[in-house]
């Protein structure tokens, strides 16, 4: 009993200290770390947020490794990154939904470029379809691209980070990772899985004493990319539609400041309270925000001929 009381007091003391430290760092942010010499691998780099992340890293003296299945778009990202000041940029074709290909390309990157120190998992797909209308193979594809691909890339590059106790894992989750979203059952499932996996990995690294490896989980709401072309919002103040450039800028800044969560907009933090209120109120809120109608005009990414 006495030991339990001591453990509780220790926990409370450390918790207060950490909260005070976090508050102090919020008021007086620490110096932003440099990216010089880092090897940054970005999946889904051919367009959208992935391309913009590459362009924001480009002038920061980092070596860029770009993965995508869109080779033409990836070459364009390489060109734009070099215009922005990138000294070394390497582009690879990689279908992240193919486990063997992920591991094969990871080996190739290690041989030709070196050990990845910052892994940015951005590749993803989205189909705005009701649950019963989603074909099984498409549901599986969403899980492979959005979730399992991140399992494989983390398994491929994390061991080297652990060996030197240095690195950063950046994962593109979503508001759908904290709030199951209408007509996005497969997408929400994949993003919930990402959130849980990254939190679990971070706990394992902490327990192993690998405090030099950081994690950033990014949860944006609507972003104006090809995936949700045509999306509308009835409440732009509460739920704005962001541009990829803005999201990428915030992500790079979050990595520099070693933030664990990046919720955009910050009001998404309130979604964590959803289990404290009746489900009918949550549904009423979704209706008020127009979420059910937001997807009516989405056309998504058009397939190339």
C-alpha positions as a printed Julia matrix, in Angstrom:
305×3 Matrix{Float64}:
   0.0    0.0     0.0
   2.79   2.4     0.96
   4.68   1.58   -2.25
   1.53   2.3    -4.29
   1.16   5.69   -2.61
   4.81   6.55   -3.34
   4.41   5.56   -7.01
   1.28   7.7    -7.27
   3.03  10.71   -5.7
   5.98  10.25   -8.06
   3.65  10.06  -11.03
   1.78  13.21  -10.0
   5.02  15.12   -9.33
   6.51  14.19  -12.7
   3.23  14.98  -14.46
   3.11  18.46  -12.96
   6.75  19.02  -13.93
   6.12  17.9   -17.52
   3.02  20.08  -17.81
   4.94  23.08  -16.48
   7.82  22.38  -18.88
   5.42  22.06  -21.83
   3.72  25.32  -20.9
   7.1   27.07  -20.58
   8.22  25.77  -24.0
   4.92  26.91  -25.49
   5.6   30.47  -24.25
   9.34  30.32  -24.99
   9.84  27.83  -27.86
  13.24  26.08  -27.97
  15.63  26.79  -30.81
  14.53  25.09  -34.0
  16.77  22.21  -35.01
  18.75  22.22  -38.22
  18.07  19.8   -41.08
  21.57  20.03  -42.54
  22.82  16.53  -43.34
  19.47  14.85  -42.77
  18.19  12.29  -45.28
  14.47  12.92  -45.68
  12.34  10.28  -47.42
   8.86  11.4   -48.48
   6.25   8.99  -49.82
   3.58  10.39  -52.14
   5.97  13.12  -53.25
   4.68  13.58  -56.81
   1.93  16.05  -55.94
  -0.19  17.63  -53.22
   1.08  17.8   -49.67
   3.99  15.43  -50.37
   5.39  17.69  -53.08
   4.98  20.76  -50.89
   6.79  19.06  -48.0
   9.7   18.34  -50.36
   9.77  21.96  -51.5
   9.84  23.21  -47.89
  12.72  20.89  -47.02
  14.58  21.78  -50.24
  16.35  24.97  -49.04
  17.22  23.5   -45.62
  20.32  21.52  -46.7
  18.65  18.14  -46.38
  19.05  15.3   -48.88
  15.65  14.44  -50.36
  14.44  10.97  -51.33
  11.11  11.02  -53.16
   8.85   7.98  -53.56
   5.77   7.78  -55.76
   4.1    5.71  -58.46
   3.65   8.86  -60.58
   7.09   9.05  -62.17
   6.3   12.14  -64.24
   4.98  14.02  -61.22
   7.96  12.88  -59.17
  10.39  14.22  -61.79
   8.58  17.55  -61.65
   8.97  17.6   -57.87
  12.7   16.96  -58.31
  12.94  19.91  -60.71
  11.02  22.23  -58.41
  13.02  21.13  -55.36
  16.29  21.93  -57.13
  14.92  25.33  -58.08
  14.2   25.86  -54.36
  17.83  25.12  -53.5
  17.96  21.36  -52.88
  21.49  20.04  -53.48
  20.72  16.32  -53.59
  17.38  14.88  -54.68
  16.74  11.22  -55.5
  13.49  10.0   -57.06
  12.3    6.38  -56.94
   9.28   4.61  -58.32
   7.6    2.77  -55.45
   4.13   1.3   -55.09
   3.77   1.57  -51.32
   0.87  -0.9   -51.34
   3.34  -3.61  -52.41
   5.3   -4.9   -49.41
   8.09  -6.52  -51.43
   8.57  -3.35  -53.47
   8.75  -1.18  -50.34
  11.5   -3.35  -48.84
  13.32  -3.62  -52.17
  13.34   0.14  -52.72
  14.32   0.72  -49.08
  17.4   -1.46  -49.6
  18.19   0.49  -52.75
  17.94   3.81  -50.89
  20.28   2.57  -48.16
  22.85   1.5   -50.76
  22.63   4.57  -53.0
  21.85   7.38  -50.54
  22.31   6.22  -46.96
  20.23   5.64  -43.85
  17.02   7.67  -43.76
  16.88   9.94  -40.7
  13.49  11.58  -41.3
  10.67   9.43  -42.7
   7.59  11.28  -43.93
   4.73   8.92  -44.73
   2.38  10.97  -46.89
   1.19   8.54  -49.59
  -2.52   7.9   -49.4
  -5.74   7.3   -51.28
  -9.33   8.31  -50.54
 -12.68   7.33  -52.02
 -15.82   9.06  -50.79
 -18.15   6.07  -50.73
 -20.67   4.66  -48.26
 -19.58   1.52  -46.42
 -21.84  -0.99  -48.18
 -20.92   0.43  -51.59
 -17.15  -0.06  -51.15
 -15.93  -3.18  -52.99
 -13.84  -5.47  -50.78
 -10.77  -5.1   -52.97
 -10.98  -1.3   -52.75
 -11.32  -1.42  -48.96
  -8.22  -3.63  -48.83
  -6.37  -1.27  -51.18
  -7.11   1.69  -48.9
  -5.74  -0.18  -45.9
  -2.63  -1.22  -47.84
  -1.78   2.26  -49.13
  -2.83   4.3   -46.11
  -1.84   1.99  -43.28
   0.19  -1.11  -44.16
   2.55   0.94  -46.32
   3.49   2.87  -43.18
   4.0   -0.39  -41.31
   6.48  -1.48  -43.96
   8.34   1.82  -44.29
   8.71   2.11  -40.51
  10.0   -1.47  -40.33
  12.43  -0.72  -43.15
  13.96   2.48  -41.77
  13.4    2.44  -38.01
  16.16  -0.11  -37.17
  18.88   2.27  -38.37
  17.36   5.09  -36.34
  17.29   2.86  -33.24
  20.92   1.87  -33.78
  22.08   5.48  -33.5
  19.18   6.73  -31.33
  18.44   9.47  -33.83
  15.6   10.06  -36.28
  12.09  11.33  -36.82
   8.92   9.55  -37.93
   6.3   11.79  -39.52
   2.92  10.29  -40.35
   0.08  11.86  -42.28
  -3.01  10.85  -40.36
  -6.21  12.9   -40.58
  -9.1   14.35  -38.64
 -10.66  11.02  -39.66
  -8.16   9.39  -37.28
  -9.96  10.89  -34.27
 -13.5   11.15  -35.62
 -14.99   8.44  -37.83
 -16.13  10.39  -40.86
 -19.24  10.06  -43.03
 -18.65   8.21  -46.32
 -15.05   7.5   -45.31
 -15.31   4.22  -43.42
 -12.26   2.64  -45.12
 -10.26   5.87  -44.91
 -11.21   6.42  -41.26
 -10.27   2.83  -40.42
  -6.84   3.26  -42.0
  -6.19   6.55  -40.22
  -7.37   5.27  -36.82
  -4.9    2.4   -37.31
  -2.07   4.81  -38.11
  -2.75   6.89  -35.02
  -2.74   3.83  -32.77
   0.37   2.33  -34.34
   2.45   5.49  -34.1
   1.44   6.09  -30.48
   2.39   2.47  -29.7
   5.75   2.76  -31.5
   6.51   5.96  -29.6
   5.74   4.17  -26.32
   8.07   1.31  -27.26
  10.88   3.74  -28.12
  10.38   5.59  -24.84
  10.48   2.36  -22.83
  13.67   1.33  -24.67
  15.31   4.67  -23.83
  15.48   5.74  -27.5
  14.54   9.34  -26.73
  16.5   10.63  -29.73
  13.82   9.32  -32.1
  10.88  11.7   -32.39
   7.37  11.2   -33.74
   4.96  13.67  -35.33
   1.37  12.67  -36.1
  -0.34  15.1   -38.48
  -4.14  15.39  -38.4
  -5.51  17.98  -40.84
  -9.17  18.41  -41.75
 -10.02  19.48  -45.33
  -7.0   20.03  -47.61
  -7.46  21.17  -51.2
  -5.75  18.28  -52.98
  -6.73  16.09  -55.92
  -8.08  13.48  -53.52
 -11.0   15.68  -52.47
 -11.35  18.02  -55.43
 -14.73  19.73  -55.19
 -15.06  19.49  -51.4
 -17.18  22.23  -49.82
 -17.51  23.54  -46.28
 -20.54  25.3   -44.84
 -18.53  26.76  -41.95
 -15.17  28.03  -43.3
 -14.27  29.61  -39.96
 -14.73  26.39  -37.99
 -13.7   23.99  -40.75
 -11.6   25.84  -43.33
 -10.26  24.22  -46.48
  -6.47  24.51  -46.35
  -3.99  24.65  -49.19
  -1.25  21.96  -49.37
   1.48  24.6   -49.12
   0.18  25.79  -45.74
  -0.13  22.24  -44.37
   3.41  21.39  -45.55
   4.81  24.52  -43.93
   3.15  23.62  -40.64
   4.46  20.04  -40.87
   8.09  21.09  -41.38
   7.74  23.56  -38.52
   6.27  20.82  -36.3
   9.21  18.54  -37.11
  11.62  21.33  -36.25
   9.87  21.89  -32.92
   9.52  18.12  -32.35
   5.76  18.28  -31.83
   4.07  14.94  -31.26
   0.6   15.96  -32.5
  -0.21  18.52  -35.17
  -3.97  19.13  -35.36
  -5.13  21.54  -38.07
  -7.27  23.4   -37.1
  -6.42  23.24  -33.36
 -10.15  22.88  -32.57
  -9.76  19.22  -33.57
  -8.4   18.65  -30.07
 -12.03  18.91  -28.94
 -12.83  15.74  -30.89
 -11.2   13.85  -28.07
 -14.18  14.81  -25.93
 -16.66  13.06  -28.2
 -16.9   10.02  -25.93
 -18.01  12.26  -23.07
 -21.21  13.39  -24.76
 -24.25  11.46  -26.07
 -23.82  10.06  -29.56
 -26.9   11.94  -30.73
 -25.17  15.25  -29.92
 -22.14  14.19  -31.99
 -24.44  13.37  -34.91
 -26.24  16.67  -34.45
 -22.89  18.49  -34.54
 -21.86  16.71  -37.74
 -25.16  17.74  -39.32
 -24.72  21.35  -38.14
 -21.2   21.5   -39.58
 -22.53  20.21  -42.91
 -20.19  17.23  -42.97
 -22.87  15.0   -44.48
 -23.26  17.42  -47.4
 -19.59  18.36  -47.79
 -18.86  15.26  -49.88
 -21.75  15.66  -52.34
 -19.63  17.42  -54.98
 -16.33  15.64  -54.47
 -14.95  14.24  -57.71
 -11.56  13.13  -56.41
  -8.5   12.39  -58.47
  -9.13  11.68  -62.11
  -7.45   8.6   -63.54
  -4.94   9.17  -66.31
  -5.59   7.51  -69.62
